[in-house]
Amino acid sequence: MTMASPVSHQALDGVSFRLDGDPDLDLGGPATSAADLSLAGRLVEITSGEATLGEDVAEALGIDDFDSELSFLGGTLRTAVTQEYEARSQLAERPMLVVWQGERSSLVLRLYGVTLDDVVHLLRPLRITESLDGLSLTTPEDGGYGFTRPASVIKEIPGLGLVEMSRPTREDTAQLPPWDGAAVASGRLYRDTLSDGQTFFLLSGEELWATVVPLEGAAEQVAARLGGLRLSVSGAGARRGARS
């Protein structure tokens, strides 16, 4: 069988996920990476993606123009403050959208109760590295910085659905279904249902943890195709400060 051209996507913690499979799978689409980091003791969710990701998020939030723009860490740092109202608590908040854009990738995060000086202070200790496969972050060894769990890569694959990949943690493997999964090229394949009744699949390997949420009505087709999807992991793992 002719195999599809393999693709690789790098997670924010430096781990690279390689995908290949049969030619019926279109693996060429983009991917994003998401990670929970501690920045000087502040828990923050950071997302990376293509260079236009920050602009896309700003547009979705109704932001026409950024409030600030400066050269920073080898790229461009932009910030914009929005007004949000929480009806239940009747509180108004002003979160700041923070976007770092490099040559081919970008980072996006939202912070509450910060100024531009605070953002610069929080991000300055990070080292940002761009590659053809994505973007990675290296954190300092101390000062309350580090990944709180392995970063994930999220990718939509036509014919399969939404695929999320990461290195497994002890907490992940402890929650495996109580039945034996089917043996496939990438490990063991499990089928289960979400709380809303939607079918999803889980691929569990020694170095891989991947969930696949199929497109509506495509669960049976996905079950057959997942056996032909090969996922592998490379890289040193989560960078300094990672905890799993």
PAZA-693380 format. One line per 2 residues: number of its first residue (from 1); their letters; for each residue x, y, z of N, C-alpha, C, CB. Coordinates in Angstrom, 3 decimals, decimal comma, padded with zeros to 6 digits. Glycine has a CB too. Layout:
BEGIN
NUM = a = X/Y/Z/X/Y/Z/X/Y/Z/X/Y/Z; ...
END
This chain:
BEGIN
1 = mt = 000,844/-001,193/000,000/000,000/000,000/000,000/000,881/001,245/000,000/-000,956/000,005/001,225; 000,552/002,199/-000,850/001,284/003,456/-000,888/000,937/004,288/000,340/000,970/004,237/-002,182
3 = ma = 001,960/004,797/001,010/001,725/005,576/002,218/001,635/007,054/001,892/002,828/005,328/003,242; 000,839/007,777/002,673/000,769/009,223/002,521/002,082/009,840/002,989/-000,432/009,809/003,314
5 = sp = 002,403/011,000/002,442/003,626/011,685/002,854/003,543/012,018/004,332/003,856/012,968/002,017; 004,567/011,670/005,126/004,515/011,952/006,562/004,624/013,436/006,848/005,621/011,208/007,285
7 = vs = 004,050/013,861/007,950/004,149/015,244/008,407/004,544/015,217/009,879/002,798/016,023/008,191; 005,187/016,293/010,321/005,571/016,424/011,726/005,085/017,758/012,260/007,103/016,295/011,901
9 = hq = 004,649/017,757/013,510/004,213/018,974/014,193/004,900/019,021/015,556/002,645/019,021/014,343; 005,453/020,172/015,881/006,166/020,314/017,146/005,273/020,938/018,200/007,425/021,154/016,961
11 = al = 005,255/020,325/019,367/004,503/020,870/020,494/005,322/021,949/021,186/004,123/019,755/021,492; 004,658/022,738/022,006/005,321/023,852/022,684/006,444/023,408/023,605/004,316/024,638/023,472
13 = dg = 006,406/022,176/024,097/007,462/021,707/024,984/008,618/021,051/024,238/006,893/020,738/025,980; 008,606/021,124/022,897/009,707/020,605/022,106/009,517/019,202/021,585/010,923/020,647/022,895
15 = vs = 008,465/018,513/022,002/008,189/017,170/021,505/007,618/017,269/020,091/007,206/016,416/022,451; 008,076/016,386/019,209/007,603/016,384/017,829/006,752/015,148/017,581/008,787/016,435/016,840
17 = fr = 005,589/015,343/016,946/004,677/014,259/016,622/004,682/014,050/015,109/003,240/014,560/017,144; 004,993/012,840/014,695/005,040/012,492/013,275/003,829/011,633/012,930/006,362/011,748/012,924
19 = ld = 003,169/011,972/011,825/001,989/011,249/011,385/002,205/010,750/009,974/000,736/012,134/011,464; 001,857/009,491/009,725/001,759/008,991/008,365/000,672/007,925/008,328/003,125/008,423/007,868
21 = gd = 000,262/007,572/007,133/-000,827/006,616/007,000/-001,092/006,320/005,548/-002,088/007,133/007,670; -002,247/005,709/005,267/-002,554/005,359/003,889/-002,918/006,611/003,100/-003,699/004,333/003,831
23 = pd = -002,879/006,539/001,763/-003,078/007,735/000,940/-004,471/008,327/001,025/-002,781/007,416/-000,475; -005,427/007,634/001,631/-006,763/008,204/001,779/-006,822/009,276/002,864/-007,759/007,109/002,092
25 = ld = -005,769/009,370/003,688/-005,739/010,361/004,756/-004,967/011,597/004,300/-005,106/009,768/006,033; -005,616/012,752/004,365/-004,974/014,020/004,025/-004,372/014,591/005,301/-005,991/015,030/003,373
27 = lg = -003,064/014,466/005,450/-002,380/014,887/006,678/-001,728/016,259/006,547/-001,330/013,866/007,060; -001,936/016,942/005,424/-001,186/018,163/005,157/-001,693/019,421/005,823/-001,156/018,388/003,734
29 = gp = -002,793/019,370/006,552/-003,350/020,574/007,151/-002,525/021,084/008,324/-004,758/020,312/007,602; -002,818/022,300/008,793/-002,078/022,893/009,910/-002,461/022,268/011,243/-002,318/024,392/009,960
31 = at = -001,693/022,606/012,269/-001,966/022,139/013,627/-001,668/023,263/014,597/-001,127/020,876/013,972; -002,225/023,168/015,773/-001,894/024,080/016,858/-001,350/023,271/018,033/-003,136/024,918/017,285
33 = sa = -000,671/023,964/018,937/-000,202/023,327/020,166/-000,705/024,139/021,347/001,357/023,209/020,191; -001,067/023,452/022,407/-001,546/024,116/023,617/-000,791/023,574/024,818/-003,073/023,918/023,796
35 = ad = -000,537/024,450/025,786/000,205/024,028/026,974/-000,192/024,879/028,156/001,722/024,114/026,739; -000,165/024,278/029,333/-000,325/025,000/030,594/001,061/025,230/031,176/-001,241/024,213/031,599
37 = ls = 001,391/026,486/031,416/002,694/026,840/031,964/002,524/027,638/033,235/003,519/027,628/030,948; 003,509/027,536/034,084/003,638/028,439/035,213/004,638/029,508/034,808/004,089/027,685/036,519
39 = la = 004,208/030,768/034,816/005,076/031,904/034,513/005,230/032,720/035,788/004,498/032,780/033,340; 006,374/032,575/036,423/006,621/033,253/037,695/005,519/032,931/038,697/006,722/034,772/037,487
41 = gr = 005,052/031,668/038,687/004,021/031,228/039,615/002,601/031,466/039,149/004,211/031,898/040,900; 002,416/032,121/038,008/001,078/032,396/037,474/000,744/031,309/036,446/001,001/033,837/036,826
43 = lv = -000,364/030,580/036,635/-000,764/029,526/035,716/-001,404/030,145/034,473/-001,740/028,542/036,402; -000,848/029,822/033,304/-001,274/030,433/032,054/-001,425/029,353/030,991/-000,270/031,517/031,596
45 = ei = -002,464/029,444/030,173/-002,610/028,580/029,004/-002,097/029,323/027,784/-004,091/028,140/028,806; -001,185/028,698/027,042/-000,588/029,300/025,858/-000,883/028,411/024,664/000,943/029,504/026,037
47 = ts = -001,228/029,029/023,542/-001,494/028,311/022,301/-000,564/028,827/021,216/-002,976/028,465/021,874; -000,033/027,921/020,412/000,793/028,315/019,277/000,182/027,775/017,994/002,243/027,808/019,444
49 = ge = 000,485/028,446/016,902/-000,033/028,018/015,608/000,631/028,797/014,496/-001,550/028,191/015,542; -000,040/028,873/013,368/000,496/029,603/012,238/000,620/031,089/012,572/-000,386/029,400/011,003
51 = at = 001,346/031,812/011,718/001,623/033,224/011,990/000,355/034,059/012,114/002,496/033,796/010,898; -000,728/033,640/011,474/-001,975/034,407/011,494/-002,869/034,068/012,684/-002,737/034,171/010,215
53 = lg = -002,448/033,139/013,556/-003,319/032,707/014,651/-003,733/033,876/015,539/-002,621/031,643/015,491; -002,781/034,737/015,913/-003,107/035,857/016,782/-004,128/036,793/016,167/-001,865/036,621/017,119
55 = ed = -003,976/037,064/014,869/-004,936/037,929/014,195/-006,316/037,275/014,139/-004,450/038,263/012,780; -006,351/035,956/013,938/-007,631/035,247/013,896/-008,334/035,305/015,254/-007,419/033,783/013,472
57 = va = -007,571/035,117/016,341/-008,155/035,183/017,677/-008,649/036,600/017,972/-007,128/034,738/018,740; -007,864/037,612/017,597/-008,277/038,995/017,812/-009,581/039,294/017,083/-007,181/039,957/017,348
59 = ea = -009,687/038,829/015,855/-010,915/039,054/015,077/-012,109/038,384/015,748/-010,752/038,521/013,637; -011,893/037,155/016,256/-012,985/036,448/016,919/-013,442/037,166/018,180/-012,562/035,032/017,258
61 = lg = -012,529/037,888/018,828/-012,856/038,638/020,045/-013,379/040,038/019,742/-011,634/038,737/020,938; -013,473/040,390/018,463/-013,961/041,717/018,086/-012,922/042,810/018,232/-015,152/042,066/018,907
63 = id = -011,643/042,449/018,213/-010,558/043,421/018,343/-010,130/043,867/016,952/-009,352/042,821/019,130; -010,273/045,170/016,683/-009,892/045,717/015,382/-008,428/046,124/015,336/-010,763/046,907/015,044
65 = df = -007,939/046,693/016,441/-006,559/047,169/016,498/-005,947/046,788/017,841/-006,491/048,703/016,280; -004,653/046,512/017,832/-003,945/046,236/019,071/-003,551/047,553/019,739/-002,697/045,358/018,807
67 = ds = -003,464/047,513/021,065/-003,119/048,714/021,832/-001,626/049,007/021,808/-003,583/048,564/023,266; -000,801/047,969/021,672/000,646/048,155/021,695/001,304/047,185/020,742/001,203/047,973/023,112
69 = el = 002,494/047,540/020,277/003,277/046,677/019,392/004,750/047,003/019,592/002,858/046,861/017,893; 005,568/045,976/019,875/006,988/046,204/020,066/007,778/044,973/019,669/007,283/046,583/021,511
71 = sf = 009,046/045,185/019,296/009,946/044,075/018,991/010,332/043,398/020,294/011,212/044,562/018,219; 010,250/042,040/020,297/010,446/041,331/021,558/010,792/039,882/021,286/009,194/041,426/022,444
73 = lg = 011,862/039,388/021,885/012,280/037,982/021,798/012,364/037,497/020,354/011,312/037,097/022,579; 012,878/038,339/019,474/013,071/037,945/018,095/011,840/038,010/017,227/013,595/036,599/018,057
75 = gt = 010,750/038,534/017,741/009,518/038,663/016,966/008,813/039,955/017,323/008,589/037,464/017,208; 007,516/039,973/017,150/006,699/041,151/017,445/005,677/040,807/018,507/006,000/041,676/016,173
77 = lr = 005,622/041,620/019,558/004,671/041,420/020,656/003,564/042,457/020,535/005,378/041,521/022,050; 002,321/041,990/020,514/001,153/042,873/020,427/000,214/042,558/021,586/000,417/042,708/019,054
79 = ta = -000,425/043,583/022,111/-001,391/043,389/023,190/-002,642/044,217/022,931/-000,771/043,763/024,551; -003,756/043,732/023,448/-005,023/044,463/023,358/-005,882/044,075/024,549/-005,766/044,163/022,011
81 = vt = -006,490/045,058/025,184/-007,355/044,838/026,347/-008,808/044,880/025,901/-007,089/045,901/027,457; -009,582/043,903/026,346/-011,005/043,856/026,031/-011,831/043,981/027,303/-011,354/042,554/025,290
83 = qe = -013,097/044,296/027,143/-014,018/044,423/028,272/-014,955/043,228/028,258/-014,820/045,766/028,210; -015,032/042,512/029,370/-015,930/041,377/029,481/-016,801/041,533/030,719/-015,140/040,057/029,533
85 = ye = -018,057/041,112/030,598/-018,996/041,199/031,720/-019,530/039,818/032,029/-020,159/042,175/031,408; -019,357/039,390/033,257/-019,858/038,101/033,716/-021,214/038,310/034,381/-018,853/037,424/034,698
87 = ar = -022,275/037,871/033,704/-023,629/038,144/034,186/-023,899/037,484/035,531/-024,651/037,671/033,169; -023,393/036,261/035,728/-023,689/035,547/036,969/-023,095/036,260/038,178/-023,157/034,118/036,897
89 = sq = -021,836/036,679/038,053/-021,182/037,354/039,173/-021,364/038,866/039,142/-019,712/037,026/039,178; -021,887/039,365/037,992/-022,068/040,805/037,793/-020,749/041,567/037,953/-023,106/041,347/038,780
91 = la = -019,675/040,931/037,472/-018,368/041,570/037,530/-017,874/041,863/036,115/-017,357/040,681/038,289; -017,245/043,003/035,956/-016,627/043,381/034,688/-015,131/043,127/034,776/-016,917/044,870/034,342
93 = er = -014,581/042,449/033,771/-013,153/042,163/033,742/-012,551/042,715/032,458/-012,890/040,644/033,861; -011,245/042,953/032,510/-010,535/043,503/031,360/-009,322/042,620/031,036/-010,091/044,970/031,637
95 = pm = -009,570/041,456/030,426/-008,447/040,579/030,082/-007,617/041,172/028,948/-008,955/039,184/029,687; -006,327/040,855/028,969/-005,423/041,320/027,918/-005,092/040,162/026,986/-004,126/041,922/028,525
97 = lv = -005,322/040,356/025,690/-004,881/039,407/024,681/-003,421/039,714/024,351/-005,783/039,476/023,399; -002,583/038,697/024,451/-001,156/038,852/024,192/-000,790/037,957/023,014/-000,301/038,500/025,458
99 = vw = -000,188/038,544/021,994/000,193/037,809/020,789/001,668/038,054/020,504/-000,683/038,232/019,574; 002,432/036,969/020,378/003,807/037,056/019,896/003,842/036,423/018,520/004,816/036,355/020,875
101 = qg = 004,355/037,150/017,529/004,390/036,647/016,157/005,816/036,630/015,644/003,502/037,501/015,237; 006,221/035,460/015,125/007,536/035,311/014,532/007,451/035,275/013,022/008,210/034,060/015,046
103 = er = 008,410/034,612/012,394/008,440/034,556/010,937/007,345/033,661/010,375/009,790/034,069/010,465; 007,076/032,527/011,024/006,095/031,583/010,491/005,125/031,059/011,552/006,809/030,423/009,848
105 = ss = 005,310/031,444/012,802/004,464/030,943/013,885/004,085/032,072/014,828/005,177/029,823/014,657; 003,129/031,797/015,698/002,728/032,794/016,691/002,304/032,115/017,974/001,589/033,673/016,156
107 = lv = 002,338/032,886/019,058/001,870/032,481/020,376/000,701/033,361/020,777/003,008/032,563/021,425; -000,272/032,776/021,464/-001,430/033,531/021,926/-001,727/033,141/023,368/-002,666/033,279/021,014
109 = lr = -001,959/034,132/024,215/-002,394/033,889/025,589/-003,234/035,056/026,053/-001,187/033,673/026,534; -004,028/034,832/027,100/-004,835/035,895/027,698/-004,492/035,970/029,182/-006,373/035,641/027,483
111 = ly = -004,299/037,193/029,655/-003,920/037,421/031,033/-004,878/038,421/031,668/-002,467/037,920/031,125; -005,100/038,255/032,961/-006,013/039,135/033,699/-005,216/039,963/034,709/-007,124/038,306/034,422
113 = gv = -005,605/041,210/034,825/-005,021/042,072/035,847/-003,553/042,377/035,633/-005,194/041,450/037,177; -003,155/042,574/034,373/-001,749/042,852/034,083/-001,627/044,118/033,240/-001,094/041,655/033,356
115 = tl = -000,434/044,699/033,266/-000,068/045,802/032,391/000,912/045,286/031,344/000,548/046,984/033,200; 001,241/046,136/030,377/002,223/045,748/029,375/003,575/045,457/030,023/002,367/046,845/028,316
117 = dd = 003,951/046,241/031,013/005,212/045,983/031,721/005,190/044,609/032,395/005,474/047,082/032,772; 004,039/044,244/032,966/003,919/042,917/033,589/004,132/041,813/032,559/002,539/042,754/034,259
119 = vv = 003,539/041,976/031,380/003,649/040,964/030,326/005,102/040,800/029,895/002,772/041,342/029,114; 005,779/041,897/029,671/007,183/041,845/029,274/008,015/041,148/030,352/007,724/043,266/029,012
121 = hl = 007,742/041,450/031,609/008,473/040,835/032,713/008,213/039,337/032,777/008,088/041,490/034,037; 006,974/038,916/032,541/006,621/037,501/032,614/007,233/036,697/031,469/005,110/037,341/032,603
123 = lr = 007,259/037,267/030,271/007,682/036,511/029,094/009,174/036,598/028,815/006,934/036,989/027,899; 009,855/037,604/029,336/011,259/037,809/028,984/012,151/036,594/029,293/011,787/039,017/029,717
125 = pl = 011,920/035,839/030,391/012,799/034,688/030,670/012,638/033,516/029,707/012,549/034,201/032,059; 011,603/033,525/028,865/011,375/032,407/027,946/012,312/032,487/026,747/009,916/032,390/027,472
127 = ri = 012,659/031,325/026,198/013,361/031,283/024,925/012,422/030,653/023,907/014,709/030,486/025,034; 012,167/031,372/022,820/011,250/030,932/021,775/012,064/030,464/020,578/010,267/032,071/021,368
129 = te = 011,785/029,243/020,112/012,504/028,674/018,983/011,510/028,277/017,903/013,352/027,459/019,421; 011,700/028,803/016,705/010,860/028,440/015,569/011,569/027,406/014,702/010,499/029,686/014,738
131 = sl = 010,793/026,485/014,144/011,308/025,521/013,176/010,247/025,314/012,109/011,691/024,166/013,861; 010,574/024,518/011,103/009,601/024,236/010,057/008,393/023,469/010,597/010,257/023,449/008,933
133 = dg = 008,571/022,766/011,713/007,494/021,948/012,277/006,664/022,675/013,326/008,069/020,704/012,881; 007,069/023,884/013,706/006,312/024,606/014,718/007,209/025,417/015,623/005,494/023,650/015,538
135 = ls = 006,715/025,672/016,792/007,367/026,589/017,727/007,482/025,916/019,084/006,584/027,926/017,841; 008,601/026,142/019,783/008,774/025,568/021,110/009,264/026,624/022,088/009,751/024,390/021,065
137 = lt = 009,028/026,367/023,353/009,430/027,266/024,425/010,390/026,543/025,360/008,197/027,785/025,201; 011,409/027,244/025,804/012,282/026,747/026,857/012,143/027,688/028,044/013,775/026,646/026,376
139 = tp = 011,891/027,127/029,213/011,686/027,931/030,407/012,929/027,898/031,282/010,465/027,435/031,190; 013,143/028,925/032,113/014,279/028,890/033,046/014,092/027,804/034,090/014,457/030,249/033,734
141 = ed = 015,175/027,470/034,767/015,136/026,375/035,725/014,489/026,754/037,041/016,514/025,879/035,979; 014,372/028,032/037,312/013,798/028,442/038,597/012,908/029,657/038,380/014,915/028,756/039,638
143 = gg = 012,507/030,275/039,469/011,666/031,460/039,385/010,205/031,184/039,152/012,153/032,326/038,318; 009,775/029,933/039,398/008,357/029,622/039,224/007,945/029,419/037,782/007,534/030,706/039,812
145 = yg = 008,891/028,993/036,906/008,593/028,746/035,501/008,623/027,253/035,211/009,589/029,487/034,598; 007,764/026,808/034,293/007,797/025,418/033,881/006,466/024,959/033,321/008,193/024,547/035,036
147 = ft = 006,494/023,868/032,549/005,281/023,240/032,044/004,656/022,422/033,166/005,581/022,350/030,802; 003,365/022,548/033,352/002,696/021,796/034,409/002,256/020,410/033,953/001,500/022,567/034,908
149 = rp = 002,228/020,162/032,648/001,956/018,856/032,065/002,446/018,906/030,626/000,425/018,482/032,147; 002,580/017,742/029,968/003,044/017,751/028,582/002,136/018,590/027,673/003,126/016,324/028,055
151 = as = 002,764/019,313/026,761/002,007/020,095/025,787/001,322/019,157/024,792/002,934/021,095/025,046; 000,246/019,633/024,186/-000,493/018,826/023,212/-000,436/019,472/021,835/-001,958/018,644/023,655
153 = vi = -000,643/018,651/020,822/-000,801/019,106/019,444/-002,205/018,735/018,998/000,283/018,480/018,496; -002,925/019,713/018,437/-004,303/019,503/018,005/-004,378/019,707/016,502/-005,280/020,461/018,744
155 = ke = -004,963/018,749/015,812/-004,996/018,788/014,349/-006,298/018,180/013,855/-003,781/018,038/013,744; -006,944/018,837/012,892/-008,132/018,276/012,257/-007,707/017,549/010,986/-009,183/019,387/011,941
157 = ip = -008,069/016,270/010,897/-007,702/015,453/009,748/-008,982/015,055/009,017/-006,882/014,190/010,185; -009,126/015,486/007,767/-010,330/015,102/007,007/-010,489/013,591/006,974/-010,266/015,654/005,570
159 = gl = -011,705/013,139/007,190/-011,980/011,708/007,197/-011,808/011,062/008,554/-011,099/011,026/006,221; -011,136/011,754/009,490/-010,987/011,242/010,853/-011,728/012,128/011,848/-009,503/011,148/011,232
161 = gl = -011,343/013,380/011,911/-011,928/014,295/012,874/-010,848/015,078/013,587/-012,787/013,543/013,878; -011,110/015,435/014,831/-010,168/016,235/015,610/-009,268/015,311/016,415/-010,915/017,222/016,545
163 = ve = -007,960/015,434/016,199/-006,973/014,580/016,847/-006,146/015,432/017,799/-006,065/013,867/015,799; -006,028/015,006/019,049/-005,196/015,694/020,035/-004,151/014,712/020,558/-006,063/016,270/021,208
165 = ms = -002,875/015,110/020,466/-001,762/014,216/020,802/-000,884/014,842/021,874/-000,924/013,892/019,549; -000,397/014,016/022,783/000,564/014,461/023,791/001,327/013,246/024,296/-000,147/015,205/024,969
167 = rp = 002,347/013,498/025,098/002,966/012,389/025,827/002,039/012,006/026,987/004,406/012,778/026,350; 001,972/010,729/027,335/001,074/010,327/028,416/001,641/010,681/029,792/000,803/008,831/028,338
169 = tr = 000,756/010,953/030,725/001,133/011,129/032,117/000,607/009,929/032,917/000,577/012,480/032,686; 001,048/009,815/034,142/000,545/008,732/034,997/-000,963/008,857/035,195/001,262/008,741/036,364
171 = ed = -001,444/010,099/035,281/-002,879/010,311/035,450/-003,653/009,832/034,223/-003,170/011,792/035,714; -003,085/010,048/033,028/-003,744/009,577/031,810/-003,877/008,060/031,813/-002,968/010,034/030,571
173 = ta = -002,764/007,378/031,985/-002,777/005,920/031,885/-003,603/005,271/032,989/-001,361/005,385/031,927; -003,739/005,950/034,127/-004,572/005,416/035,203/-006,052/005,450/034,846/-004,334/006,196/036,484
175 = ql = -006,412/006,243/033,816/-007,816/006,373/033,427/-008,147/005,609/032,155/-008,166/007,827/033,244; -007,276/004,687/031,757/-007,586/003,865/030,594/-008,863/003,056/030,849/-006,401/002,924/030,260
177 = pp = -009,654/002,794/029,810/-010,850/001,962/029,988/-010,489/000,597/030,553/-011,592/001,797/028,659; -011,407/-000,038/031,257/-011,107/-001,319/031,916/-011,055/-002,500/030,956/-012,135/-001,595/032,976
179 = wd = -011,300/-002,282/029,666/-011,234/-003,374/028,704/-009,967/-003,241/027,859/-012,495/-003,388/027,804; -009,597/-004,357/027,231/-008,405/-004,356/026,382/-008,691/-003,620/025,086/-007,937/-005,795/026,089
181 = ga = -007,759/-002,741/024,705/-007,891/-002,070/023,423/-007,346/-002,942/022,299/-007,169/-000,723/023,449; -007,732/-002,605/021,086/-007,245/-003,345/019,921/-005,810/-002,942/019,617/-008,149/-003,095/018,690
183 = av = -004,996/-003,899/019,235/-003,608/-003,619/018,899/-003,530/-002,980/017,516/-002,762/-004,909/018,952; -002,928/-001,779/017,431/-002,722/-001,081/016,164/-001,270/-000,619/016,115/-003,712/000,132/016,006
185 = as = -000,885/-000,023/014,993/000,511/000,346/014,793/001,015/001,324/015,852/000,689/000,946/013,419; 000,117/002,190/016,372/000,539/003,231/017,308/000,371/002,846/018,771/-000,229/004,481/017,042
187 = gr = -000,118/001,638/019,052/-000,319/001,217/020,437/-001,608/000,434/020,577/-000,335/002,425/021,373; -002,433/000,815/021,547/-003,727/000,177/021,773/-004,825/001,187/021,460/-003,851/-000,349/023,240
189 = ly = -005,852/000,726/020,760/-006,955/001,584/020,344/-008,198/001,251/021,148/-007,230/001,433/018,837; -008,774/002,272/021,806/-009,978/002,115/022,608/-011,105/002,965/022,014/-009,710/002,509/024,085
191 = rd = -012,298/002,491/022,163/-013,493/003,226/021,734/-014,368/003,466/022,950/-014,280/002,447/020,625; -014,835/004,696/023,100/-015,642/005,037/024,274/-016,593/006,160/023,879/-014,739/005,461/025,494
193 = tl = -017,383/006,650/024,835/-018,326/007,733/024,562/-018,114/008,879/025,538/-019,775/007,226/024,642; -018,320/010,108/025,053/-018,267/011,288/025,892/-019,550/011,399/026,708/-018,051/012,552/025,041
195 = sd = -019,601/012,372/027,603/-020,779/012,534/028,459/-022,038/012,855/027,665/-020,531/013,625/029,477; -021,867/013,436/026,461/-023,032/013,752/025,634/-023,398/012,604/024,698/-022,771/015,011/024,823
197 = gq = -022,728/011,460/024,854/-023,036/010,300/024,041/-022,255/010,191/022,748/-024,456/010,302/023,731; -021,421/011,175/022,445/-020,651/011,140/021,210/-019,491/010,158/021,321/-020,131/012,535/020,866
199 = tf = -019,286/009,392/020,266/-018,193/008,422/020,234/-016,848/009,127/020,110/-018,384/007,436/019,073; -015,848/008,623/020,830/-014,484/009,080/020,614/-013,555/007,883/020,720/-014,089/010,187/021,634
201 = fl = -012,332/008,065/020,240/-011,344/007,002/020,246/-010,105/007,467/020,993/-010,988/006,573/018,812; -009,427/006,509/021,599/-008,208/006,787/022,350/-007,104/005,869/021,863/-008,436/006,611/023,870
203 = ls = -005,965/006,469/021,499/-004,771/005,723/021,151/-003,784/005,855/022,295/-004,156/006,223/019,813; -003,367/004,742/022,858/-002,448/004,761/023,985/-001,205/003,956/023,643/-003,123/004,208/025,256
205 = ge = -000,052/004,621/023,690/001,213/003,955/023,468/002,182/004,299/024,579/001,795/004,334/022,111; 003,342/003,693/024,552/004,322/003,928/025,608/004,709/005,403/025,704/005,562/003,081/025,366
207 = el = 004,789/006,085/024,560/005,174/007,495/024,541/004,096/008,383/023,948/006,453/007,671/023,767; 002,899/007,856/023,733/001,858/008,595/023,021/000,512/008,462/023,718/001,750/008,104/021,579
209 = wa = -000,195/009,576/023,769/-001,580/009,599/024,242/-002,350/010,473/023,263/-001,695/010,144/025,735; -003,303/009,891/022,536/-004,025/010,647/021,516/-005,510/010,346/021,607/-003,493/010,317/020,106
211 = tv = -006,322/011,390/021,532/-007,767/011,233/021,452/-008,227/011,693/020,078/-008,486/012,031/022,578; -009,234/011,024/019,555/-009,788/011,339/018,240/-011,295/011,464/018,388/-009,411/010,247/017,177
213 = vp = -011,822/012,649/018,102/-013,268/012,869/018,102/-013,715/012,907/016,649/-013,661/014,198/018,862; -014,463/011,894/016,185/-014,812/011,816/014,760/-015,785/012,914/014,347/-015,414/010,455/014,442
215 = le = -015,810/013,172/013,046/-016,850/014,007/012,483/-018,192/013,319/012,702/-016,597/014,280/010,976; -019,247/014,098/012,767/-020,567/013,539/013,055/-020,935/012,459/012,036/-021,631/014,652/013,058
217 = ga = -021,323/011,319/012,552/-021,763/010,237/011,690/-020,649/009,442/011,045/-022,623/010,778/010,643; -019,396/009,714/011,422/-018,273/009,048/010,752/-017,540/008,075/011,659/-017,299/010,077/010,233
219 = ae = -018,138/007,688/012,782/-017,427/006,870/013,767/-016,975/005,530/013,183/-018,316/006,628/014,982; -017,820/004,869/012,421/-017,460/003,548/011,895/-016,329/003,666/010,884/-018,682/002,868/011,247
221 = qv = -016,379/004,684/010,057/-015,317/004,911/009,082/-013,998/005,218/009,789/-015,694/006,062/008,130; -014,084/006,014/010,861/-012,887/006,375/011,613/-012,269/005,148/012,266/-013,217/007,428/012,672
223 = aa = -013,089/004,286/012,825/-012,575/003,088/013,489/-011,721/002,267/012,536/-013,727/002,236/014,031; -012,140/002,169/011,278/-011,382/001,394/010,306/-010,090/002,114/009,915/-012,235/001,123/009,065
225 = rl = -010,139/003,441/009,778/-008,981/004,193/009,303/-007,918/004,401/010,374/-009,426/005,524/008,780; -008,315/004,399/011,628/-007,334/004,644/012,681/-006,264/003,561/012,741/-008,029/004,748/014,018
227 = gg = -006,633/002,368/012,336/-005,630/001,310/012,312/-004,503/001,589/011,326/-006,281/-000,002/011,974; -004,793/002,407/010,308/-003,782/002,748/009,326/-003,058/004,047/009,613/-004,400/002,823/007,992
229 = lr = -003,440/004,750/010,667/-002,757/005,987/011,039/-001,605/005,655/011,974/-003,737/006,992/011,708; -000,416/006,064/011,607/000,752/005,778/012,429/001,251/007,075/013,053/001,872/005,100/011,593
231 = ls = 001,344/007,076/014,365/001,829/008,233/015,113/003,096/007,836/015,848/000,752/008,761/016,107; 004,076/008,709/015,819/005,308/008,462/016,562/005,768/009,765/017,192/006,413/007,871/015,642
233 = vs = 006,618/009,646/018,198/007,024/010,779/019,016/008,535/010,869/019,026/006,474/010,655/020,451; 009,050/012,087/018,938/010,485/012,305/019,076/010,710/013,604/019,823/011,187/012,332/017,692
235 = ga = 011,922/013,843/020,278/012,226/015,047/021,040/012,553/014,697/022,467/011,066/016,028/020,993; 013,138/015,670/023,145/013,640/015,430/024,496/012,552/015,445/025,547/014,671/016,450/024,842
237 = ga = 011,301/015,726/025,138/010,230/015,819/026,128/010,066/017,243/026,601/010,507/014,901/027,315; 009,220/017,408/027,579/008,950/018,748/028,085/010,230/019,396/028,549/007,933/018,709/029,223
239 = rr = 010,387/020,690/028,237/011,614/021,400/028,548/011,732/021,660/030,032/011,680/022,702/027,785; 012,742/022,391/030,427/013,048/022,596/031,830/011,798/023,006/032,616/014,139/023,652/031,978
241 = ga = 011,662/022,428/033,776/010,557/022,785/034,647/009,317/021,956/034,410/010,230/024,218/034,478; 009,309/021,074/033,403/008,120/020,283/033,107/007,848/019,319/034,239/008,279/019,524/031,783
243 = rs = 006,571/019,159/034,540/006,162/018,249/035,585/005,035/017,384/035,066/005,736/019,010/036,851; 005,204/016,077/035,130/004,152/015,165/034,698/004,011/014,047/035,702/004,447/014,600/033,300
END
